[in-house]
Amino acid sequence: MRTMEKLCAAVMWVLLTISSLFTAVATISVYVNKSNSVYSPTLLLISTGLMLVAAIVYTAMPRGKVIPLVVSVLAAPLVAIATVKLGEAFPENADLFREVGLTAWELVYRHYSMLGVPLCMFASFMSYRVRVREEKQLAEAGYQSIYDLSGDPLFEDASSNDTPMPKKKRSVAARERKAKQQ
């Protein structure tokens, strides 16, 4: 479960990073090309910011993972609305030499991919909850966790018990006697 949790969190961060970079490029291109009258990227920036804050808080808080999950789920419709508006503002047009506007595929991998962030966050959260429940059940059953941090010796040798030490070979015992006599 720990592997699933970490894998989902990593995929969440990959999706968020790629989508955030595309959002930044889209925002810069709208302002550079002076397309402010056609499309205002404010909603796209707000939704991306909410997703980013939710992911940072989700990763930073070891126990309180519900609030960032709710924030990302609430930000998902904002992402969808902003992406639909972006597609309406820049429809796909093809002339003789190039394509102008955003195709459906470009919208999906550039902006709709951010909708995978709450899904990955939810999968990571559920695997976290399953792992915590399993560890709690094992602790109640008397099993120790994977790591023994009690400070007790991990291994015991013959000298730690009350059993007598095995006899040494005669040659070793003779060498020890000679060393003591000198």
C-alpha positions as CSV (number, residue, x, y, z in Angstrom):
1,M,0.0,0.0,0.0
2,R,2.9,2.3,0.7
3,T,4.1,1.8,-2.9
4,M,0.6,2.6,-4.3
5,E,0.4,5.7,-2.1
6,K,3.8,7.0,-3.3
7,L,3.1,6.1,-6.9
8,C,-0.2,8.0,-7.0
9,A,1.4,11.0,-5.3
10,A,4.2,11.0,-7.9
11,V,1.8,10.8,-10.8
12,M,-0.2,13.6,-9.2
13,W,2.9,15.8,-9.1
14,V,3.8,14.9,-12.7
15,L,0.3,15.8,-14.0
16,L,0.2,19.0,-11.9
17,T,3.7,20.1,-13.1
18,I,2.9,19.6,-16.7
19,S,-0.5,21.3,-16.5
20,S,0.9,24.2,-14.5
21,L,3.6,24.8,-17.1
22,F,1.1,24.7,-19.9
23,T,-1.1,27.1,-18.0
24,A,1.8,29.5,-17.5
25,V,2.7,29.4,-21.2
26,A,-1.0,29.9,-22.1
27,T,-1.3,32.9,-19.8
28,I,1.9,34.5,-21.1
29,S,0.9,34.0,-24.7
30,V,-2.6,35.5,-24.1
31,Y,-0.9,38.6,-22.6
32,V,1.9,38.9,-25.1
33,N,-0.5,38.6,-28.1
34,K,-2.9,41.0,-26.4
35,S,-5.8,38.6,-26.5
36,N,-7.2,39.9,-23.3
37,S,-10.4,41.0,-25.0
38,V,-10.9,37.5,-26.3
39,Y,-10.0,35.5,-23.2
40,S,-9.1,36.3,-19.7
41,P,-7.0,33.6,-18.0
42,T,-8.0,34.6,-14.5
43,L,-10.2,31.6,-13.9
44,L,-7.5,29.3,-15.3
45,L,-4.9,30.8,-13.0
46,I,-7.1,30.6,-9.9
47,S,-8.0,27.0,-10.5
48,T,-4.3,26.1,-11.2
49,G,-3.3,27.9,-8.0
50,L,-5.9,26.1,-5.9
51,M,-4.7,22.7,-7.3
52,L,-1.1,23.7,-6.6
53,V,-1.8,24.8,-3.0
54,A,-3.9,21.6,-2.4
55,A,-1.1,19.4,-3.7
56,I,1.6,21.2,-1.6
57,V,-0.6,21.0,1.6
58,Y,-1.4,17.3,0.8
59,T,2.2,16.4,0.6
60,A,3.3,18.6,3.5
61,M,0.7,17.4,6.0
62,P,1.3,13.8,7.1
63,R,-2.1,13.3,8.8
64,G,-4.5,16.0,7.6
65,K,-5.0,14.9,4.0
66,V,-8.8,15.4,3.8
67,I,-8.9,19.2,3.5
68,P,-6.5,19.4,0.5
69,L,-8.4,16.5,-1.2
70,V,-11.7,18.5,-0.8
71,V,-10.0,21.7,-2.2
72,S,-8.7,19.8,-5.2
73,V,-12.1,18.2,-5.9
74,L,-13.7,21.7,-5.6
75,A,-11.1,23.2,-8.0
76,A,-11.6,20.5,-10.6
77,P,-14.9,22.0,-12.0
78,L,-13.1,25.4,-12.2
79,V,-10.4,23.7,-14.3
80,A,-13.0,22.2,-16.6
81,I,-14.9,25.5,-17.0
82,A,-11.7,27.4,-17.7
83,T,-10.6,24.9,-20.3
84,V,-14.0,24.9,-22.0
85,K,-13.8,28.7,-22.1
86,L,-10.3,28.5,-23.5
87,G,-11.4,26.1,-26.2
88,E,-14.3,28.4,-27.1
89,A,-12.0,31.5,-27.2
90,F,-9.5,29.8,-29.5
91,P,-11.3,27.4,-31.8
92,E,-9.4,25.2,-34.2
93,N,-9.0,26.8,-37.6
94,A,-6.9,25.3,-40.3
95,D,-5.6,27.4,-43.2
96,L,-3.3,26.5,-46.0
97,F,0.0,26.7,-44.0
98,R,-0.7,26.1,-40.3
99,E,-3.3,25.2,-37.7
100,V,-4.5,28.1,-35.6
101,G,-6.3,27.6,-32.3
102,L,-6.5,24.7,-29.9
103,T,-7.5,21.2,-31.1
104,A,-9.3,18.8,-28.8
105,W,-6.2,16.8,-28.2
106,E,-4.2,19.9,-27.3
107,L,-6.9,20.8,-24.7
108,V,-6.9,17.3,-23.3
109,Y,-3.2,16.9,-22.7
110,R,-2.5,20.6,-21.9
111,H,-5.3,21.5,-19.6
112,Y,-7.8,18.7,-19.0
113,S,-4.9,16.6,-17.7
114,M,-5.1,18.6,-14.5
115,L,-8.4,16.8,-13.7
116,G,-6.3,13.7,-13.0
117,V,-4.7,15.5,-10.0
118,P,-7.8,15.0,-7.7
119,L,-8.1,11.4,-8.9
120,C,-4.5,10.6,-8.1
121,M,-4.8,12.4,-4.8
122,F,-7.9,10.4,-3.9
123,A,-6.2,7.1,-4.8
124,S,-3.2,8.1,-2.7
125,F,-5.4,9.0,0.2
126,M,-7.3,5.8,0.0
127,S,-4.2,3.7,0.0
128,Y,-2.9,5.7,2.9
129,R,-6.0,5.0,4.9
130,V,-5.8,1.3,4.1
131,R,-2.1,1.2,5.2
132,V,-2.9,3.0,8.4
133,R,-5.8,0.6,9.2
134,E,-3.6,-2.4,8.5
135,E,-0.8,-1.1,10.7
136,K,-3.3,-0.4,13.5
137,Q,-4.8,-3.9,13.3
138,L,-1.3,-5.5,13.4
139,A,-0.4,-3.4,16.4
140,E,-3.6,-4.5,18.2
141,A,-2.8,-8.1,17.4
142,G,0.6,-7.7,19.1
143,Y,2.8,-7.7,16.0
144,Q,5.6,-5.2,15.8
145,S,5.9,-2.8,12.9
146,I,8.4,-3.4,10.2
147,Y,11.0,-1.5,12.1
148,D,11.9,-2.4,15.6
149,L,12.9,0.8,17.4
150,S,12.6,-0.6,21.0
151,G,16.4,-0.6,21.6
152,D,16.4,-4.3,22.4
153,P,19.1,-6.3,20.8
154,L,18.1,-7.6,17.4
155,F,20.1,-10.8,17.7
156,E,21.2,-12.9,20.6
157,D,24.4,-14.8,20.9
158,A,25.4,-17.5,23.4
159,S,26.9,-15.0,25.8
160,S,23.6,-13.1,26.3
161,N,21.8,-16.2,27.6
162,D,22.5,-17.9,30.9
163,T,23.9,-20.9,29.0
164,P,27.6,-21.6,29.4
165,M,30.0,-20.7,26.7
166,P,31.2,-23.6,24.6
167,K,34.7,-24.9,25.3
168,K,37.6,-23.4,23.4
169,K,40.0,-25.6,21.4
170,R,43.1,-26.7,23.3
171,S,45.4,-24.8,21.0
172,V,43.5,-21.5,21.5
173,A,43.4,-22.1,25.3
174,A,47.1,-22.8,25.3
175,R,47.9,-19.6,23.4
176,E,45.7,-17.5,25.8
177,R,47.6,-19.0,28.8
178,K,51.0,-18.2,27.3
179,A,49.8,-14.7,26.6
180,K,48.8,-14.2,30.2
181,Q,52.0,-15.6,31.6
182,Q,54.2,-13.2,29.6
